[in-house]
Amino acid sequence: MVDLVQNTLDGLMIGSSYGLLALGFTLIFGVMRRLNLSYGPSVMIGGYFGTVLYLQFGAGPFVVAAAVVVGAALAGIYVERLCFAPMKAGAAIASMVSSFAIWMQLEQAAILVLPRHTYAFPPLATGAPLELGPFTIRIDHLVMLGSAFGLAAAVQFVLHRTRFGLALRAIIGNPVAAHLVGVDVRAVMPLAFAGASAIGGVAGFLVLAVDQQVTPMFGMWATLKGLIAMMIGGLGSVPGAVLGGLLLGVIEVQSQWYFGPQIRDLAAYFVLFAVLALRPRGLVGSLSDASTQKA
């Protein structure tokens, strides 16, 4: 029983990073109904930017964190300008394919800047884990969990309590009608991409700080984990993104403990298949559903 509870706690902490990555996917997919395969590599670019400052100039964790977030946001805008802004409505497949091409470009650029496979990354916390009776919780994992809930609450607030959020929800409901009532769709899109990538940058910094290393494979890992968590939780749902991430983390940790590491990913994909077969929109409704209800 102790192992079950400890594994669940560990899974929730790890899953919070998946939830953060899924939040960024949710904003992009919820607004544009297009899949950005360069999302993870954009986060990786931010991670490499922070790594360069850390290795070359000895920057501290807070400076590195800011660099990762800013770098990821700039990379997100770059992707939006090249892959999504030039595409007409209905060109979802072309946008997805072009974002895959940019994925390769960003990955190769990172390898050219830092050619070794692994580089050190500054840790977020070095203190001993917190002990709650027979259970232990790492401090950096707690920060990650708090960040997931805090950013999810912030995104919900922006979507439903600000003019920018109103514009986003108008675009979600009907982009043509949003344009006709005065919403500058072309100005909102880069901001949505920048915000989504910045959230991914927060997730990227926290994951890299926990692992204390960065590799060029991080972009693919972030894309897969964020995409799976979003699909489990709900396509375009902010609460669903966090829920999907937490559930994915618990499934991975429990399956690894009881069945071995070789079953970890297989169990996650099986749950994804089961969820999509039973509830194609995921466990929670989408942003478009929420905007329709608001209207």
Secondary structure, DSSP 8 states (H G I E B T S, - for coil): -HHHHHHHHHHHHHHHHHHHHHHHHHHHHHHH----TTHHHHHHHHHHHHHHHHHHH---HHHHHHHHHHHHHHHHHHHIIIIITTS-TT-HHHHHHHHHHHHHHHHHHHHHHS-SS-EE---S--S--EEETTEEE-HHHHHHHHHHHHHHHHHHHHHHHSHHHHHHHHHHH-HHHHHHTT--HHHHHHHHHHHHHHHHHHHHHHHHHHHTEE-TTHHHHHHHHHHHHHHHH-TT-HHHHHHHHHHHHHHHHHHHHHH-GGGHHHHHHHHHHHHHHH-TT-SS--HHHHHHHH-
